[in-house]
Amino acid sequence: MAVLTTYGGIVSAQRQWTKEFQQLEALRQTERQLIAANEVIKNQVAKQSLGNQELVKVDPNSRIYIPTPDPVVLATAKSPTPTPSQSPKVVPLGY
């Protein structure tokens, strides 16, 4: 009886492995198709950008400069030190 149980487990595992491997191969095929489609799109964008000759050359005289603001010094407020009577008691929540 134990032999039949072991044999059934092995056959079931092999079927499951075959099913999962086929799914993995399908995912790999889909990945290859997506990579190819992505490369085609990149190529088309590159061709379109090369075909567009309406780009303007940069003129150094047309730059806009924004002056840097003066540094601001922030005043730090001192917090009062609690006196021993004001400090909260530390009570353990549990052991």
Backbone as CSV, one residue per row, in Angstrom:
resi,resn,N_x,N_y,N_z,CA_x,CA_y,CA_z,C_x,C_y,C_z
1,MET,0.811,-1.185,0.000,0.000,0.000,0.000,0.863,1.260,0.000
2,ALA,1.953,1.241,0.745,2.845,2.396,0.813,3.490,2.658,-0.544
3,VAL,3.725,1.596,-1.292,4.331,1.751,-2.618,3.386,2.499,-3.546
4,LEU,2.101,2.167,-3.479,1.124,2.859,-4.332,1.003,4.332,-3.944
5,THR,1.059,4.625,-2.660,0.983,6.011,-2.209,2.197,6.800,-2.686
6,THR,3.381,6.200,-2.555,4.605,6.856,-3.012,4.567,7.070,-4.525
7,TYR,4.132,6.044,-5.277,4.046,6.150,-6.728,3.061,7.251,-7.127
8,GLY,1.911,7.313,-6.460,0.920,8.343,-6.751,1.462,9.732,-6.470
9,GLY,2.217,9.870,-5.388,2.819,11.164,-5.070,3.830,11.588,-6.111
10,ILE,4.640,10.640,-6.581,5.652,10.956,-7.604,4.989,11.364,-8.911
11,VAL,3.978,10.634,-9.328,3.279,10.946,-10.584,2.604,12.313,-10.477
12,SER,1.983,12.571,-9.331,1.317,13.859,-9.137,2.333,14.997,-9.164
13,ALA,3.482,14.803,-8.525,4.523,15.828,-8.522,5.056,16.082,-9.925
14,GLN,5.225,15.030,-10.703,5.711,15.190,-12.080,4.699,15.947,-12.932
15,ARG,3.423,15.648,-12.759,2.390,16.372,-13.515,2.385,17.851,-13.139
16,GLN,2.473,18.129,-11.843,2.488,19.519,-11.376,3.718,20.243,-11.904
17,TRP,4.871,19.571,-11.883,6.101,20.170,-12.385,5.973,20.485,-13.870
18,THR,5.410,19.550,-14.643,5.228,19.767,-16.078,4.308,20.957,-16.329
19,LYS,3.233,21.052,-15.565,2.291,22.167,-15.714,2.977,23.496,-15.399
20,GLU,3.715,23.550,-14.302,4.403,24.776,-13.909,5.501,25.148,-14.907
21,PHE,6.189,24.146,-15.445,7.243,24.418,-16.418,6.651,24.986,-17.705
22,GLN,5.511,24.479,-18.121,4.853,25.019,-19.317,4.434,26.469,-19.082
23,GLN,3.968,26.762,-17.868,3.596,28.135,-17.548,4.832,29.032,-17.551
24,LEU,5.946,28.529,-17.038,7.193,29.287,-17.053,7.640,29.574,-18.481
25,GLU,7.563,28.602,-19.338,7.938,28.802,-20.738,7.035,29.821,-21.419
26,ALA,5.742,29.801,-21.102,4.821,30.794,-21.675,5.187,32.199,-21.200
27,LEU,5.550,32.315,-19.928,5.960,33.622,-19.403,7.257,34.088,-20.054
28,ARG,8.178,33.183,-20.288,9.433,33.546,-20.969,9.154,34.024,-22.389
29,GLN,8.244,33.355,-23.081,7.887,33.755,-24.441,7.261,35.144,-24.433
30,THR,6.373,35.393,-23.474,5.747,36.714,-23.354,6.800,37.776,-23.058
31,GLU,7.766,37.447,-22.209,8.833,38.394,-21.895,9.641,38.737,-23.140
32,ARG,9.967,37.732,-23.940,10.723,37.993,-25.177,9.926,38.895,-26.126
33,GLN,8.620,38.666,-26.215,7.788,39.493,-27.086,7.732,40.938,-26.578
34,LEU,7.635,41.106,-25.261,7.598,42.454,-24.702,8.920,43.176,-24.900
35,ILE,10.023,42.466,-24.752,11.337,43.076,-24.974,11.475,43.512,-26.430
36,ALA,11.029,42.658,-27.351,11.109,43.005,-28.775,10.236,44.217,-29.085
37,ALA,9.022,44.248,-28.525,8.128,45.385,-28.765,8.718,46.666,-28.187
38,ASN,9.336,46.577,-27.020,9.965,47.736,-26.400,11.102,48.270,-27.263
39,GLU,11.905,47.392,-27.823,13.003,47.822,-28.686,12.494,48.475,-29.967
40,VAL,11.403,47.959,-30.509,10.809,48.566,-31.709,10.337,49.984,-31.391
41,ILE,9.695,50.150,-30.241,9.214,51.473,-29.853,10.393,52.425,-29.645
42,LYS,11.454,51.955,-28.996,12.639,52.800,-28.803,13.216,53.232,-30.148
43,ASN,13.272,52.307,-31.093,13.810,52.611,-32.416,12.947,53.651,-33.127
44,GLN,11.627,53.502,-33.019,10.734,54.465,-33.663,10.881,55.854,-33.051
45,VAL,11.006,55.934,-31.749,11.172,57.230,-31.083,12.495,57.862,-31.501
46,ALA,13.541,57.045,-31.590,14.841,57.572,-32.000,14.783,58.103,-33.432
47,LYS,14.111,57.380,-34.324,13.994,57.839,-35.719,13.190,59.134,-35.799
48,GLN,12.120,59.218,-35.003,11.298,60.422,-35.019,12.072,61.626,-34.478
49,SER,12.876,61.398,-33.475,13.616,62.528,-32.911,14.709,62.991,-33.866
50,LEU,15.278,62.086,-34.648,16.279,62.488,-35.632,15.648,63.215,-36.810
51,GLY,14.418,62.858,-37.120,13.734,63.488,-38.246,13.250,64.891,-37.920
52,ASN,13.133,65.219,-36.650,12.649,66.532,-36.239,13.838,67.492,-36.172
53,GLN,13.950,68.353,-37.142,15.070,69.302,-37.201,14.649,70.699,-36.755
54,GLU,13.573,70.787,-35.985,13.091,72.078,-35.522,13.714,72.468,-34.182
55,LEU,14.779,71.829,-33.801,15.418,72.155,-32.533,16.183,73.467,-32.661
56,VAL,16.197,74.232,-31.596,16.833,75.540,-31.591,18.161,75.420,-30.860
57,LYS,19.201,76.062,-31.420,20.494,76.071,-30.760,20.442,76.967,-29.538
58,VAL,21.191,76.591,-28.537,21.213,77.353,-27.290,22.039,78.617,-27.489
59,ASP,21.447,79.747,-27.108,22.130,81.030,-27.181,22.533,81.433,-25.768
60,PRO,23.828,81.582,-25.484,24.245,81.939,-24.124,23.671,83.271,-23.652
61,ASN,23.344,84.168,-24.565,22.809,85.476,-24.177,21.341,85.404,-23.752
62,SER,20.666,84.310,-24.051,19.246,84.208,-23.716,19.007,83.431,-22.422
63,ARG,20.048,83.148,-21.677,19.892,82.432,-20.410,19.304,83.347,-19.350
64,ILE,18.589,82.760,-18.440,18.002,83.493,-17.327,18.724,83.048,-16.063
65,TYR,19.244,84.023,-15.341,19.938,83.722,-14.103,19.079,84.169,-12.927
66,ILE,18.938,83.311,-11.960,18.171,83.629,-10.761,19.168,83.842,-9.632
67,PRO,19.121,85.009,-8.992,20.090,85.274,-7.916,19.815,84.357,-6.723
68,THR,20.881,83.984,-6.052,20.724,83.139,-4.877,20.239,83.982,-3.710
69,PRO,19.337,83.469,-2.918,18.817,84.246,-1.785,19.861,84.342,-0.681
70,ASP,19.704,85.378,0.146,20.602,85.556,1.282,20.373,84.407,2.270
71,PRO,21.437,83.936,2.906,21.242,82.843,3.867,20.435,83.315,5.068
72,VAL,19.581,82.456,5.554,18.716,82.772,6.684,19.199,81.971,7.888
73,VAL,19.407,82.665,8.989,19.820,81.998,10.217,18.580,81.774,11.065
74,LEU,18.333,80.542,11.401,17.164,80.218,12.202,17.541,80.235,13.675
75,ALA,16.742,80.907,14.459,16.983,80.959,15.894,16.407,79.701,16.523
76,THR,17.189,79.065,17.362,16.705,77.861,18.025,16.143,78.231,19.378
77,ALA,14.961,77.765,19.648,14.316,78.038,20.933,14.759,76.981,21.927
78,LYS,15.156,77.430,23.107,15.582,76.493,24.137,14.351,75.992,24.869
79,SER,14.302,74.681,25.025,13.182,74.117,25.761,13.567,74.063,27.237
80,PRO,12.642,74.392,28.107,12.968,74.381,29.534,13.251,72.956,30.010
81,THR,14.239,72.849,30.869,14.571,71.537,31.415,13.591,71.205,32.524
82,PRO,13.012,70.020,32.463,12.023,69.689,33.495,12.702,69.473,34.846
83,THR,12.060,69.931,35.869,12.563,69.708,37.216,12.189,68.290,37.635
84,PRO,12.837,67.743,38.650,12.523,66.357,39.048,11.058,66.151,39.386
85,SER,10.370,67.174,39.886,8.955,66.990,40.221,8.085,66.972,38.958
86,GLN,8.584,67.567,37.854,7.809,67.617,36.618,8.048,66.410,35.724
87,SER,9.165,65.704,35.915,9.480,64.591,35.015,8.489,63.456,35.237
88,PRO,8.028,62.849,34.146,7.024,61.781,34.275,7.650,60.528,34.872
89,LYS,6.849,59.796,35.618,7.314,58.552,36.200,7.359,57.479,35.117
90,VAL,8.394,56.670,35.165,8.508,55.561,34.218,7.949,54.332,34.900
91,VAL,6.864,53.825,34.354,6.195,52.665,34.925,6.246,51.544,33.900
92,PRO,6.734,50.359,34.266,6.772,49.266,33.301,5.361,48.838,32.920
93,LEU,5.189,48.534,31.622,3.892,48.128,31.137,3.622,46.649,31.373
94,GLY,4.653,45.885,31.465,4.473,44.443,31.668,5.796,43.755,31.813
95,TYR,5.774,42.528,32.181,7.010,41.780,32.366,7.140,40.719,31.330
